[in-house]
Amino acid sequence: MEQDLKFPIGKFQWVETLTTDERTNCIGVIEGAPAQLAAAVANLSAEQLDTSYRDGSWTVRQVVHHLADNDMGAFARCKFALTEEEPTIKTYKEKLWAELPDGKIAPIEPSLAIFENVHKRWGILLRSLSESDWAKKLVHPARGIMTVDCNVALYSWHARHHIAHITSLRERKGWK
């Protein structure tokens, strides 16, 4: 069976409520994602960082910057849901952000640091939530109402999804 280069771990499965074990797993993924991303890009050359993970896709460099950009917003969305009554969140044009110079040509180290530190804070927050916090909601303009549970599940998947873009590219190219 041919590997799906766009969705190497499969598409996100929407959920409204997670079990305690599923939450614990998602939090673990969020906390562990920075180390996974750092390992995925370790020792890559500039040429390798500027390689697309599939035809017409972002480069590895753009994926790293996207993860930092995206997860700053994801952390904020979680905090909005916890502190406001069903806030409508702001979306962004990720494809256009990836084409800006800081997403297309900048060194990856600042984004790796952002990703690491946002995930540290996010993990601390998530581990402190009460049972009722997980059901709090936000409104996504395109996706509708999302619970904190769904938000955490989505971004747990999102990190694994993009890290798999990089690790599967490394594997296909034989990059050590």
C-alpha positions, 0 to 999 in steps of 0.5 A: 500500500502506498504511503499517504504523503499528505496524511501520513498518520491519517486524518484527524478524527473529530471528538467532543469528549475525551476519556481521562486516558485519551486526555493524558495521552494527548497531553503527553504528545503535546509535552513530547512534541518539541523533542520529537520535532527536534529529533526529526530535524536534527543534523539536516542541511540547509538544502534538506530543510528547503526540501518539500515533503511532497510535491507542491507542499511546504518545505521542512523549514516551513513546517517547523515555522508553521508548527511554532506559529500554529501552536502559539495560537492553539495555546491562546485558543485554549486559554480563551476557551477557559476564560471566556464564554464560548469565544469566537477565535481568530483564524489565520491564512497559514499558507500565506504565513508560510510564504512570508520571509520568517516562514520561508527562509529564517533559521529554524532555531527560533521556531524550535525554541518557541515550539518547545516553550509554548508546549511547556506552558501548555502542558502545565496548563493542561495538567491543571485543568478540572473535569469541567474545564475540558467541556468549555467551548470556543467557536471556530469560524469554519468548524463551529463549536469545539470543546477544550477536549477537541482542541487538545485532541486536534493539536495533539494530532496536528503535531504528530501529523507534521512531524510525520511529514518530516520523518517520512521524508527523511526515511524516503530520502535515506537521510540519517 
